[in-house]
């Protein structure tokens, strides 16, 4: 891809985790290939938890802490 005489490389969407791809899409909303891969990643979510297996252990820990805090407040 060329832009104003500069050669721009296309990101490797498949190597991005869901959060990285979402961040990319916030500023590149017209990138249809990126959207397609984003929705493909969403389709691979665990039906029971709604979470993806590409979350880091730190991200999972934060999710669990948030859920536990919500339960304790109820």
Secondary structure, DSSP 4 states (H G I P E B T S, - for coil): -EETTEE-PPP-GGGS-HHHHHHHHHH-TT-HHHHHHHHHHHHTS-TTT---TTS-HHHHHHHHHHHHHHHHH-
